[in-house]
Amino acid sequence: MPSNFEVIMKKLILLSTVAAFPAVAQNSQNAQAPAIPSVPSESVMNSLSGKEAPEVLEYLMDSGVKLTYLGDAGGLKGYLGESPSGKVQTFYMTPDGNHVVAGVLFRSGGTNVTGVQVSDMENRYKAAQRNARIARGQADVPVTEVPEPTVSNGLDEVSSEEIQDGDAAMHDVSEYQSDRSDSNLRQDLESAAWFQVGSDDAPVVYMIADPNCPYCHQAWQDLRPRVMNGEISLRVLLIAGLQGSEAKSLSLLSRENPSRAWFAGEGSTRTQPVQDPPAVDTDAFGRAQRYLNRNMRLFERHDLTSTPTMFYHDSEGTLYETSGLPRDMDVFLGEVAQ
């Protein structure tokens, strides 16, 4: 036997039948039949009967995907799609109309918005079925208002593994626990050519950064208020992996106070220009070159591949790291010792 949800999905594709229910009611000669609410809702019908579908949706429909409009949430238009093989998936179109994201939508506080929308759609279908039977004299139960949507546990077709691995996952600091041997890394980090931004009394976070890396710039924007509030002290290890970054790294590492330049935006932002490095034949340039080489050797020795790469130890000495910009900086820093 097909599930109730599968039956609903098949019948909801036939939207013309559902949309005809109010007309049946208006033509009924039964004086006792009450007014029937518009099902689907007005916003749904407007979306279906509006202007030509955006190109990104046409691509899905040309691929054989049947789409049912779920409504708007958080500025995203939601659709339930059924592939020719019968697989069901939710899609959300971005406000620009050029992008579609497949998956489950969550709201702050943990509410499963997708579950609410699908439940609302199911309730509308059930109400339409009941109202149609009444209008045709096949039932004598009173018409009720369309029920308020309730939060469901999500869509059956989305597995817990898919949710866990997706962007909607609830992240935990344990995912940032490092599985690498810490015996040499701690010593290498402490002896690297880093400069410190923040109080000496604050917990230390190391960040390996490239001055041309936009993700490093974003990481600094996330970390800057924490540095200013004394929550952390950031030790920056500059490398040169991207095109044009070597001169910038050498410039900063040659400074008497590189942390001041970093805090002012040199190398830590995209917009602030970095002054030229010192002349090649100067002591300052040679010193900066040795510092940069030391950091590059650390990067290669520990098989690091991304910037920013960040490390810190909690109060018990457990190592946490992120390769690239963490999905949630608050979660990543959740075990920083205070």
C-alpha positions, 0 to 999 in steps of 0.5 A: 500500500502506498503511504498517505504522503505518496498518495497526496504527492501524486494527487497534488500534481493534479492541481487543476482538479484541486483548484476546481473545488471552489467552483463546484461549491458555487454551483451546488444547489444544496443550501446547507453547504457552507462556503468553501475556502480557497484551496490551495491558498491564494499565494500558492495559486498566484505563484502557479498562475503568475508570469513565466517560470524562472529559467532555473525552475524551467531547467528542473521541469525540463528534466522531468521534475514536477514542482509544487509550490510550498510558499515563501519563507525567509525570502526563499520560495519553496517547491516540492519536486518529484523526479520521474523516478518518484523521488521527492526533494524540496527546493528553495529559489533565492530572491534573485531567481537564478539559484536553487538550493536543494535541502531542508530549511531551518529557522533560528531556534531549530524550527524545521520550516520545510516540515511546516510547509509540507504539513501545511500542504498536506492539511490543505489537500485534506481540507480540499478533499473534505470540502469537495465531498460536502459540495457533492453531497457525499458527506454531512460533516461540517466544513472546518477552517484549513488547520494551522500548520504543525511542525513535522519531523521532516521529510521521509526522503531526507535521511538523517545522514544527509541532514547531518552532512548538509548546511542545515546540520546542527554543528558541534564543537566535537567536529573540530577536534583534531585527530593529528598527533600533537607532539610536534605541532604545538612546539612548531606553532610556538616557534613559528614566525607569528605576530600576536594581536590581542592581550597576553592574558587571553587564550591563544588561537593560531591562524595560518593566513595568506594576505590575499585569501578572502576567507582569511579576511572573513575569518579576521572579521569574525575574530576581530571583536573577540580580540577586542573584547579580550576573549582570545589572542590571535597569533597570525602565521603568514604564508605565501601560497596565492599569486601576489601574496609573497610581497605582502607577507614579506612586507608585514613580516619585515615590520617592527610592529606587524600586528599594528599593520594587520589590525589597521587592515594591511593583509587582513582585509581586501581593501587596505593596500599593503605597502611594498616590502623593503629592498632585497639587499636589506637586513629587514628583507632577509629577516622577513624571508627567513620568517616566511620560509619558516612558516612555509616549512611548518605548513608543508611539514604538517600537510596543511592544505587550506587557508585559513587554518586555525588551531587552539588547545582547550583547558585540558590540552585537547587540540581543535583545528579547522581547515578553511573558514569554519562553518560556525565560528562560535561553535569552533571556538566553543572550547577556548579556555577562559 
